[in-house]
Amino acid sequence: AVLGEAGMSLANLVRLNVHTTDVDRLFQDYGVLASRLSAAGVAPSTTMLGVARLAIPDLMVELEGTAVA
C-alpha cells in the first residue's frame, strides 16, 4: 500500500530490513513474504534482526523497505 501510494510496487524494492521479537516464529511464515517478493521478480538485500521489543509492544514484526524509481 505504501509503495502504491508512491506510484511504485514491490518491483522497486531494493532493500528490506525486518525487525522481529520472535525470529523462530517469523521463520514459520517467512515463506509468504519470500513468495510475494519472488512473484514480483525481486530479491532485495535483506537483514533480519531479533529485538527485545518494538515501539508498539503488541507488534511482533516491523518492515523497513527502501525502494527506488
C-alpha positions as CSV (number, residue, x, y, z in Angstrom):
1,A,0.0,0.0,0.0
2,V,2.8,2.4,0.9
3,L,4.7,1.7,-2.4
4,G,1.4,2.0,-4.3
5,E,0.8,5.5,-2.8
6,A,4.2,6.5,-4.2
7,G,3.4,5.1,-7.7
8,M,5.7,2.1,-7.1
9,S,5.4,-1.7,-6.5
10,L,7.4,-4.5,-4.9
11,A,9.5,-4.4,-8.1
12,N,11.0,-1.2,-6.9
13,L,12.2,-2.6,-3.6
14,V,16.0,-2.8,-3.3
15,R,16.4,-3.2,0.5
16,L,14.3,-4.8,3.2
17,N,15.0,-4.7,7.0
18,V,13.0,-7.0,9.1
19,H,12.8,-6.5,12.9
20,T,11.0,-9.1,15.0
21,T,10.5,-10.0,18.6
22,D,10.5,-13.8,17.7
23,V,12.8,-14.9,14.9
24,D,11.8,-18.6,15.2
25,R,8.1,-17.7,14.9
26,L,8.8,-15.4,12.0
27,F,10.6,-18.1,10.1
28,Q,7.5,-20.2,10.2
29,D,5.7,-17.7,8.0
30,Y,8.6,-16.1,6.1
31,G,7.8,-18.1,3.0
32,V,4.7,-15.9,2.5
33,L,6.9,-12.8,2.2
34,A,9.5,-14.6,0.1
35,S,6.9,-15.9,-2.3
36,R,5.4,-12.3,-2.8
37,L,8.9,-11.0,-3.5
38,S,9.6,-13.8,-5.9
39,A,6.3,-13.3,-7.7
40,A,7.3,-9.6,-8.2
41,G,10.7,-10.8,-9.6
42,V,12.7,-9.1,-6.9
43,A,15.3,-10.3,-4.4
44,P,16.1,-7.2,-2.3
45,S,19.1,-7.2,0.1
46,T,17.5,-8.3,3.4
47,T,18.5,-8.1,7.0
48,M,16.5,-9.8,9.8
49,L,17.1,-8.7,13.4
50,G,15.7,-10.1,16.6
51,V,14.8,-7.4,19.0
52,A,13.6,-7.4,22.6
53,R,10.5,-5.3,21.7
54,L,9.2,-2.9,19.1
55,A,7.9,0.7,19.6
56,I,4.4,-0.6,19.8
57,P,4.6,-3.5,22.3
58,D,1.8,-5.6,20.8
59,L,3.6,-5.8,17.4
60,M,5.9,-8.7,16.5
61,V,7.3,-7.6,13.1
62,E,8.4,-4.3,11.7
63,L,9.4,-4.0,8.0
64,E,11.5,-1.2,6.7
65,G,11.9,-1.0,2.9
66,T,13.9,1.1,0.5
67,A,12.6,1.5,-3.0
68,V,13.9,3.3,-6.0
69,A,12.0,4.5,-9.0
